[in-house]
Amino acid sequence: MNGRRHLTDKTILITGAAGLFGNILRTYWGARYRLRLADIRPIENLASHEEYIETDIVDYGQLLSACEGAHTVVHLAAYPGDGATFYDTLLNLNIIGAYNAFEAARAAGCRRLVFASSIDVVKGYWDEGEIPLDVPVYPTNLYGASKCWGEALARVYAGQYGLSCICVRLCNPHFDQAGSWDAEEFISGISPRDAASLLALCVEADGIDFAVVNGISDHRHGRLNLEETRRLLGFEPEDGTSFPRGTGIS
């Protein structure tokens, strides 16, 4: 996936585009789509297929304006992990911000919303080996609970409003094929290359009203099961402990 691919007429809105996953998508997607980069933080060095729109996800009006004309919303914006207080941070960013994203996508007539969920929604099964996709959610912190809220919103907006929604339970995107991993241990990482590939498949997939999929590289002993992600999206990771050790971050 690189900038040599032909630019499509699809405008993809990425919220939280200045963050880690946003930068991964910009790097690996190249000019595959017209990218509308929404963040409260400025984004510089824009390519010809990119535009930046300053957006506070807590402000519904700003998010609605950002969604206008977008084909798909990739909603990455959130407080990224445990440790935040509920009223000061999680309520605004992960609860109100998530609601605003779904409602704005619906109101603007977007085709799909791809929601960046997290392995944290099932982290309570951490000591039980590979976690199936069909087990009940089991967060162990408020961050994980806030991601359960996002998945529940996706179910509502798909069922009640016809907004196609795909929730991706993403793992940490720091898996390095050349890193110091042990293939016999349980691992929960995804490489940047695999993360970008998976999220592109979420944008492109046809015939999906609602789905929850796992976002992880192909590990000999992975924390999340990949069967449904492969079946539904045709996702075939290029990295993971199932492959030989490589020469650098993929």
C-alpha positions in Angstrom: 0.0 0.0 0.0 1.7 3.2 -1.1 1.4 6.5 -2.9 1.7 4.8 -6.4 -1.8 3.6 -6.1 -4.4 5.7 -8.0 -6.2 8.3 -6.0 -9.9 7.5 -5.7 -12.8 9.9 -5.5 -13.6 8.8 -1.9 -13.0 11.3 0.8 -12.1 9.6 4.0 -12.4 11.6 7.2 -9.9 10.5 9.9 -10.6 11.9 13.3 -7.6 12.1 15.7 -5.5 12.2 12.6 -2.5 13.8 14.4 -2.2 10.7 16.6 -0.3 7.4 16.3 -2.8 5.5 14.1 -3.5 8.6 12.1 0.1 8.9 11.1 0.3 5.2 10.3 -2.6 5.6 7.9 -1.1 8.6 6.2 2.2 6.8 5.8 0.9 3.5 4.5 -2.1 4.6 2.6 -0.3 7.2 0.6 -2.6 8.7 -2.1 -5.0 5.8 -2.0 -7.8 8.2 -0.8 -8.5 11.8 -0.5 -7.9 12.3 3.2 -9.6 14.8 5.4 -7.5 15.0 8.6 -9.5 16.2 11.6 -7.7 17.0 14.9 -7.6 19.7 17.5 -3.8 19.7 17.0 -2.4 21.2 13.8 -1.1 18.9 11.1 1.6 20.2 8.8 3.4 19.0 5.7 0.1 18.1 3.9 0.3 16.1 0.7 -1.8 17.1 -2.4 -4.4 14.5 -1.5 -4.7 15.7 2.1 -6.6 18.5 3.8 -6.5 19.5 7.5 -9.6 20.7 9.3 -9.3 21.8 12.9 -11.9 19.8 14.8 -12.8 19.4 18.4 -14.8 16.1 18.6 -16.6 17.4 21.7 -18.1 20.1 19.6 -20.8 18.4 17.5 -21.1 21.3 15.0 -17.4 21.1 14.2 -17.6 17.4 13.7 -20.7 17.6 11.5 -18.9 20.1 9.3 -15.9 17.8 9.0 -18.2 14.9 8.0 -19.9 16.7 5.2 -19.1 15.1 1.9 -17.1 12.3 3.4 -17.6 8.7 2.2 -16.3 7.0 5.4 -15.3 8.2 8.8 -12.4 6.5 10.5 -13.0 7.5 14.1 -9.6 7.3 15.9 -10.0 10.3 18.2 -10.2 9.3 21.9 -8.1 9.3 25.1 -5.7 6.5 24.2 -5.5 4.2 27.2 -6.0 3.8 31.0 -5.1 6.4 33.5 -7.5 9.3 32.7 -10.1 10.5 35.1 -13.7 10.0 33.9 -15.2 13.4 34.3 -12.2 15.4 33.2 -11.2 13.3 30.1 -13.1 10.1 29.3 -16.5 11.6 29.5 -15.7 14.3 26.9 -13.4 12.4 24.5 -14.5 8.8 24.7 -18.2 9.1 25.5 -19.5 12.4 24.1 -16.9 12.5 21.3 -17.8 9.0 20.2 -21.5 9.9 20.2 -20.8 13.0 18.2 -18.9 11.0 15.6 -21.7 8.5 15.0 -24.4 11.1 15.0 -22.4 13.5 12.7 -21.7 10.7 10.2 -25.3 9.7 10.1 -26.5 13.3 9.7 -24.0 14.0 7.0 -25.0 10.9 5.0 -21.7 9.1 5.3 -21.7 5.5 4.0 -19.7 4.0 6.9 -18.0 4.6 10.2 -15.0 2.6 11.2 -14.7 2.7 15.0 -11.3 2.2 16.6 -12.1 0.0 19.5 -9.5 -1.8 21.6 -8.4 -5.1 22.9 -9.2 -3.6 26.3 -12.9 -4.4 25.9 -12.0 -8.0 26.5 -8.9 -7.7 28.7 -10.6 -9.5 31.6 -9.9 -12.8 29.7 -6.1 -12.0 29.5 -5.0 -15.0 31.4 -7.1 -17.5 29.4 -5.0 -17.6 26.2 -6.5 -16.7 22.8 -9.6 -14.7 23.3 -12.5 -15.6 20.9 -14.5 -12.8 19.2 -17.9 -14.0 20.5 -17.3 -13.8 24.2 -19.1 -11.1 26.2 -17.2 -7.8 26.7 -15.0 -7.8 29.8 -13.2 -4.5 30.3 -11.0 -4.1 33.3 -10.7 -0.3 33.4 -12.8 2.7 32.4 -11.0 3.2 29.2 -12.1 -0.3 28.1 -15.6 0.4 29.3 -15.6 3.6 27.1 -14.7 1.5 24.1 -17.6 -0.9 24.9 -19.8 2.3 24.6 -18.5 2.9 21.2 -19.2 -0.6 20.0 -22.7 -0.3 21.5 -23.3 2.9 19.6 -22.2 1.2 16.4 -24.8 -1.5 16.9 -27.5 1.2 17.5 -26.5 3.3 14.4 -26.3 0.3 12.1 -29.6 -1.1 13.3 -31.7 2.0 13.7 -30.2 4.4 11.1 -28.6 2.2 8.5 -25.1 3.6 9.0 -22.7 0.8 8.1 -20.4 0.3 11.2 -17.3 -1.7 11.7 -15.6 -1.8 15.1 -11.9 -2.9 15.1 -10.5 -4.1 18.4 -7.0 -2.8 17.8 -3.9 -3.9 19.6 -0.8 -1.8 20.2 0.6 -0.9 16.8 4.2 -1.3 17.8 4.9 -4.9 16.7 8.3 -5.1 15.1 9.1 -8.1 12.9 12.8 -7.6 13.8 12.1 -7.1 17.5 12.9 -9.2 20.5 9.8 -11.3 20.5 9.3 -15.0 21.5 7.0 -16.9 19.2 6.0 -19.3 22.0 4.6 -16.5 24.1 1.1 -14.9 23.8 1.4 -11.6 22.0 -1.1 -8.9 21.3 0.7 -6.5 19.0 -0.1 -5.4 15.4 2.5 -4.0 13.0 1.9 -0.6 11.5 1.7 -2.2 8.0 -1.0 -4.7 9.1 -2.9 -2.0 10.9 -3.1 0.2 7.8 -4.0 -2.8 5.6 -6.8 -3.8 8.0 -8.3 -0.4 8.3 -8.2 0.0 4.5 -10.2 -3.2 4.2 -12.7 -1.8 6.6 -13.1 1.2 4.3 -13.5 -0.9 1.2 -15.6 -3.9 2.3 -19.0 -4.2 0.8 -22.2 -5.7 2.2 -21.5 -5.1 5.9 -24.2 -3.5 8.1 -22.4 -4.1 11.4 -19.4 -6.0 12.4 -16.8 -6.3 15.2 -13.4 -7.6 14.1 -10.1 -8.1 15.8 -7.0 -6.1 14.8 -3.8 -8.1 15.4 -0.9 -9.4 13.4 -0.6 -13.1 12.7 1.0 -14.6 15.8 1.7 -18.2 16.6 0.0 -17.5 19.9 -2.0 -14.4 19.5 -4.2 -12.8 22.2 -7.1 -12.3 19.8 -8.6 -14.8 17.3 -8.3 -13.7 13.7 -10.7 -16.2 12.1 -13.7 -13.8 11.7 -11.5 -10.9 10.5 -10.1 -13.1 7.8 -13.5 -14.4 6.8 -15.3 -11.1 6.7 -12.7 -8.8 5.4 -10.1 -11.1 3.7 -7.5 -9.8 6.0 -4.1 -11.6 5.6 -1.5 -10.1 7.9 2.0 -9.8 6.6 3.7 -9.6 10.0 3.6 -11.5 13.3 5.4 -14.3 15.1 4.0 -16.8 12.6 6.5 -15.4 10.2 10.4 -15.4 10.3 12.0 -12.6 12.1 12.5 -9.7 9.7 14.8 -6.7 9.3 12.7 -3.7 10.6 9.4 -2.3 11.6 6.8 -3.2 9.0 
